[in-house]
Every structure is written in C-alpha cells, then in structure tokens.
Amino acid sequence: MSEITIDLIRHGDVASGTKLLGITDEALSSLGWQQMHAAIKDRPQSWNKIISSPLQRCRAFSEQLAEKLSLPLEINKHFQEMDFGRWDGQLFADLYSGNDAEQLMQMMQDPNSLIPPDGESYADFELRVITAWNNLLTSLHEDKTQHCLLVAHGGVIRTIMSHVLGFPSTNLFRLEVPYACLSRVKQYENYPPRLVFHGEQK
C-alpha cells in the first residue's frame, strides 16, 4: 500500500503592502523571501517534486528551490488564488472604508454568500482547487512520488484543509494561514487523506 506526503506552504510577505491579492501578480518582498527560506531551513528536504501556483509570489521561490535541489517543478494554474474581480489588488484599508465594505465582510464570514464584483464564485474556486488536489493525489500514487511540496496561497490552502478535515466553507476563515506557514497531509492509497500538522511557522 503506497503512502504519499504533501507539504503545503503559503507564499511569504509581498512587496506591495496589505492588499487583497487574488490573481493580481505581486512579487515577494525581501521579508517574504526570508520567511520562505526560514520555513524550510531546518527541515529534512526529502521532497521528490515541487508543485507551484503560476503567480510569481509562489513561482519565483519554487523555481529557485527546484533548481537548488535538482527537483522537477510543475506549474499548475488550478492552484492559483481566487479571482476577487474588482476588489483584486486593492488595499484592505480602502476596501473596508469603501462602498463594498459590508459585502467584503459578508464574504469573509461565508464565501458562498456572494460573488466578488466581476470575480470568481467560491463554488467555482473550490471546485477548481479540489479537482486539482484530487488529481494530484492520484498522480502522486501512480508515479510513486512519496513526498512533494505544494507552494500556494492562503485561500487554496484553507480550501484544501476544509476538504481534508470536512468542515464547511462558513468556517473557512477560522483557519489561520499566515505567510510562509507549513502544513502536512498524508494519504495511504484508497484511504482519506489526514492532516499531520498545520501552520508551522519560523
């Protein structure tokens, strides 16, 4: 019976300040790079493969790490962050003081309760992420890849964790996913995945 381990890490701090970042393609700040390197510094690096969102706040670190460790890197667009439409890339301070503040708060309490203006519904986002996650599990078992690293976003990791643990989307934001936090999921083939740890941060 094969067993796979997936480590999930959120990207680090971004250079542009405190914004609602979905598909807006912002780079890591110098602090963000430090956070990412610190997160894996003392961890045995037994990964066989790295999977990354295509957005540069994930991809740049993934490319650097894959080159350093001579590992295959897969860029998977289905693990990019949710598209927040008109809100995407705006400062939180501006959003919370603007006309859409009440709607934004509503979405944070229940992502399925509304669709961001000109954005992606949470139902579509969840379907995209969980389909990609299930496909990843299947491919890792088929390829006999024992251990991989997934570099992604807060929304992606929350959605995967809610799926693994079976809690509803209304509880999504009860799960803290800080910058550069590391989580681990294991799965035996033909059994449900299980959470080993979540939110380890250096």
N, C-alpha and C positions, 0 to 999 in steps of 0.2 A: 504494500500500500504506500503510495507516494505521499510525501508531505512537502508543502511549499510554505515559504515565509515571505511576506511582503512588508517591507518597512516603508512607511509613508512619511514624508517630510514636507511641511509647508515652506514656501519661499520665505526669505528674510525681509527685513525692512526695505522699503522702496524710497527712491530718491526724491519723489515729488511731494512728500508730506502725507497728511492724514486724509486720504481720499477714498471714495467708494470705487474700488477697482474691480471691474469685471474683465471685459475683453480689451480695455484700454491697456496698451502695451508699454508699461513703465519698467525701467531698469532697477536693479538692486542699488541701494545706497552703499557706501563703504561700510557702514554698520551692518547692513544686510549681508554682505559678503562675510564679514567677521562672524556673524551669527551662524551662518551656514557651515563654515569651516569648524567652528566650535562645537556644533551639534554632532558632528561625526568624528571629531578629533581622537577621542579615546575609545571609540567603538571598533571592535574587530570588523574589518571590512571584507566580509565574505560574500558580497553580492556577486551574482553571475551576470546581471543585466541591470540596466537603468532605463526607466520609462519616464518621460517628461511631458508636461504641457508644452505647447509650442511658444507660449508667451515668454518673453525674454527674462522676466524675473524668476522663472524656473529654468528655462532652457540654457541660459549662459552658465549657470553653476553646473548643470547636468553635463554639458559639453566638456567643461573643464575637468570634472571628476571622472568622466568616462575616459578621457584621454590620459589622465594621470594613472588610472587603474587598468588601462587597456581593456575596457569592457565595452560590449555592444550597447548602443544607445538607440532607443526607439522613441520618436516624437509622435505623440498621439493627441490629435486635436480634440478628441472627445473628453479629455481630461483638462481642458482649459476652463477658466472660471465662467460663471453665469454672465450672460449679456444683460446689463442693467439699463440698456436703452439710453434714454435722455439723461438719466442720473449718472451714467457711467463716466468715471473720471472726474467727477465734481468733488470739491471739498465737503467733508461731512458738516463742517460748520455752516456752509452755505445751504446745504440741503435741509438741515434741521432748523434753519431760520427762514426758509423759503415757503412757498405755497404748497409744496409737496411733503412737508414735514410729517403730517398726520398719516399720509399714505405710506411713507417710508417706515414709520413706527409700526404700522399695521403689518407690513411685510415682514419686519423683523420678528413680530410675535407669531405670525402664521404665514409662511412663504406661499402657501397655496391660496391665500385670501385675495390676492390681486396680482396683476401682471405689471411690471415696471413700464412706464410710458415708452412705447416703441421698443420694448425689450423682450426678453425670453421668459416664458412662464416657468414657474418652478417645476411643474409637472413635466414639461419638455426637458428641462435641465436634468431633473432626477432620472428620467428615462435614458437620456444620453449617457450620464455618468455610470449608472448601474449596469446598463447594457455593456459598456466598455469594461467595467470591473468584472462582470461575469465572463466576458470573452477573454480577459486577461487571465483569470484563474484557470480557465480551460486550456489556454495556450501554454501556460507555465507547466501544467501537469503533462500535456502532450510532449512538450520539449524537454521535460525532466529538468527544468530550471528550478533549483532548490531555493534560491534566495534572490529577490530582486528589490530594487529601490524605486519607489514612485515619488517623483518630485511634482507637487501640485499646489493647489490653492485651498484657502480656508473653506470655501463653500463645497468644493469637491470632497475634501476630507470629512467634513461634517456629514455630507450625504452618504458617503461610504460607511461611516461609523453608524449612522442611523439604520442603514440596511443590515449591517453585521449584527447590531445589538437589538434590532427590531423595535425601535421607538419611533413615534410619529413625527411628522415634519413640524408640528406645533412645538415640539421640544428641541428643535434643531439648534437654537441659539443658547440652550442651556449647556452645550458642549463648548468649552473654551478651546480654541485652536490658535495659540499665539504664534508669532513669527518664528520660523525655524524649529518648531516643536516636532518631535519624532514619535511615531506610533508604530505598533507592530501587530500584524494579523497573521495567524497561521491557519492552514487548512489541510486536513487529510482528504485525499481524493474520495468523492462521493459523500462527504460529510459537510455540515455547515461550517463556514469559517468562524474562528473565535479570536477575540481580542486578547492579546498578551499584555500590552501596556499602551497607554495613551498619554501624550502631552509631555513627554520628557524633553526638558529644555536646559541648555547650558547657559 
